[in-house]
Amino acid sequence: KVHDGDHIAVNPYIMAGHGADVDGDSGRFYLWIRESDCGTKAHGGRVLPMTTSSIPVSNPQRLIHISEFPHDPETKVVKSRTVTEYQTSGTEVYALDPITLEHRWFPVSHFSVHKNLNMFAVQVGSRTLFVSDDHSLLAYREGAVVKLPPVEALNLMVPRIKHLPRHTTTVQETVEAKGVSRARKQRHDVAWTLPLNRDIGLFLGLIIGDGCATARGVVYLYGKGEKAQNRKRFEEIIQSDMLPYKGYTFETKFNATSIDGVVRSRERSTVADQGWFSHWIAEQTGSGALNKRIPSFCLNASDDHLIGVFDGLMSTDGSISWITKKDRACGGQLALVYFSSSPDLVAGLQALLGRFHVRANVCTYTAQSSGRPAYAVNISSIDIARMHQRHNLQFTHPGKNAIFQEHIGSVCLTADTDDLVPYPKHLHTTFQQSYAKQNGYAKNTAGKTKFGTLQAWKGKGHWSRAAALKHLELCDLAGAACEELEDFRELLADTNLGWEKITNVEPAGKMTGWDITVPGPYTFATEGGHFVQDTMTVHVPVLPDSVQEVKD
């Protein structure tokens, strides 16, 4: 219902000049930002301290989850029951103008929270994006880059920045944990500087995978059998001087009923010391399987720290196996899969792997125990083999590490795929005529005419950049000239702007999403370089005559 005195957001097709939007396009992912200063800022209702000693002050760039976007809490505006908006300044994101295809750093004006959204898991290239069900994606269609809902973008090519221009290299070496201690019934502020090395990465990865930190300040790590080695390393790290714990740990064996009603024996290590620090860990890693995440400061730390996090994740909820395949030259395939029910943890793992140029495809399925959506992250064994050559990967879980070390040398390191670009279907006839004019109906090496090859490219919706440039040369030789050809030539000229195909779109259920407003392009790039649409909230007063018109 619309009432006199209310304000509404008007669709961009009505107020295109203002870029207004009412669909609440939002998502759950990581993105690069750069700020004019750094220090402790409010992020998504939480305070995330940053150590200025390890981050340059001039335009520092860092990776954050979109929910942690810097904003001013005092500018809070409740737009509806499900939408809250804040103002932000001094922060830039990388964005793409869908009309001119110009991409650079742009300032952000607003940050918003959208609750109870219908979200979709979109598989694009080797990444999965969690975005809302409205015009959230940019895709190439009919010779232009347009904003489309996830379902309509299926099988289309989307733009992706290959190499994000960076002004500074930001490697965070430490993070300061802060809290309130209630020792001896007295409250006082406490802090601890945590080194972001491989051991601390393993410590956090183990908690994210098989552990939990409670609001009461207790940390648990579960695991029996071969996973007992995880708990042993966990306790060794606790007893070191890197953490504020005093080594107060104990082990427990008990029976527990799982979600599917099955009673299972379990073992766990418990840390009930320094409750304020355990509470801080809970804030950083999330509570409950659906809300687990990799802290943003981890993704800005050194490679060594991230390898520790990866070890902890794979040693808990990961699977490493050798699948026998007779058609393979090496006799099989090394499979690395990580399982999670948290979209944020999946996005964080993809960001972690992206740091090492490791591809990962995400499959969505329904968990039998809970009936909720869950995700299997299938990690490229080829890319992991390259990562192993550089960093000598080892896993804490003895069984998984044995399989990995035995078979990683058998992985065949194939060449990377071609640089793909969209196939402009509206120019298909022009390409056919230009080829025929220059070459007739000559056969290619496969015995097919080039018309057949062009038809195949048209069906796929993409071809290699080299093939596209070659056919543009044929068009030039044939004297073909039109504005559409020149537009496509400009698209190919930017070799830093890559293209990937959306191969799958699946509902991910209702969840909270976050959004930012980038005046001008009204888009921004995720951590993986894929561009999504933002939401601008231009609000227009509703006059009494308009209210009566709606009622009539």
Summary of the structure (lengths in Angstrom):
residues: 552
radius of gyration: 26.0
end to end distance: 12.5
largest distance: 90.6
contacts: 1779
relative contact order: 0.19
helix: 30%
strand: 34%
